[in-house]
Amino acid sequence: MQKTLLFAATGLIATPAAAGEMQLNVEIPRLRVSEYHNPYVALWIEDGSGKVVSNLGAWYDVDLKGEDGSKWLSDLRTWWRRSGRSLKMPVNGVSAPTKAPGQHPLRFTEGSRQLKKLAPGSYKLQVEAVREVGGRELVTIPFQWPPRGTQTASASGSKELGDIRLTIKP
Amino acid sequence: MFAKPSLIAIGLAVGLAAVLPGKAEAHRRWLLPSATVLSGDSATVSVDAAASNELFSFDHRPMPLNDLQVIGPDGQPLQPKIIGSGEHRSVFDVSLQQPGTYRLAIVNGGMMGFYELNGEPRRWRGTRAQLNQIPPEATNVRVSENNGRTETFVTLGAPTETALRPSGSGLEMIPVTHPNDLVAGEPAQMRFVIDGQPAAGLEVEFVEGGTRYRDEAGIQTLTTAADGTVTLTAPEAGMYYIEASHAEEGPSDIGRRASYTAVLEFLPL
């Protein structure tokens, strides 16, 4: 709680006009498979027309020894088509190493490098995961921006992703 | 099977009949890439080239690679690495070193004919300029001009347009929807041209791979509109085969046949 307040305060200094905040919790499920690799995950925000307005993250093998980990990024098909293929990887603040099974809390302030200033309207948070010799899954959480007060929404994947929880604050 | 009966009649009437494509031509000719949508700083695609009955099983014979052309995103030709030809297929690699769209095509053209000389059947192959190789005393001369294009497309990074420019010769497909931005269930538009002009009323076959495992081949037979366009809808994700052929009376008495085939990948979204 204290942390949240502190974060909001810094956000306020950076962007004097009320900066919104987005908290995300991404669960990567633990799977019982003979060959397990952490999934590649893309997190982004689309506007009402399906245009990507913010890339929040692209988790992949950023420094795979002797091999180009970005080779498999196109397997994140939806993200690749809507945004990834037009980016020059790695993208500062977006590219990050893959994450192990578990809960992954994330926080973004509006106007930051990842979370661009959002015009009022309908948006979708998209989380796509694809796993080597595994499956692919896309989880969507629609939301309105700016929120009226703190709002929380969640959705669950059925295999490659667990619970995704989105909390937005004006 | 392909030539119009009227064309044969015209050909016979003037002593030159269009040569009907043989049975071998009825096989599907294809270039099947290991991937069509690629990411990373560079990549390599491996391609199978075969003429087959089933899609995409190499069950008949390899496609010769003598007329293979690879055009890079900058519009310049680049050298594929030919691995070789086996009993059933040919294989080559293309190294993608720059981002954008590549066009991989086997393009052939030329004339072929049959005639009789002193009662003996003879076969001839050559260009229009070499037509005089057929002796004037030859009888029962049948000559036709053939243009064929068998192609596919691959893209590293974001799709680009340069490699998609038509050559203006033969039967070609100009993608309206980018050929590496195809998604199952989303209509995709292609435009067919003959020597750069719209191919109106052209019959186009569109069929998904995996025919070996289906009792019904599931061939969609489509017809191009006046401007040469046709709309493709892939009911499910997969590699698809598209084929069209065109036969006509040539500017002279020589029959002409042009064929086009391509492999298109529709991805799930």
Interface residues (C-beta under 8 A of the other chain):
Chain A: D68 S70 K71 W72 L73 S74 R77 T78 W80 R81 G84 R85 S86 M89
Chain B: A35 V37 L38 S39 G40 D41 S42 A43 T155 G157 A158 P159 D181 V183 L267 P268 L269
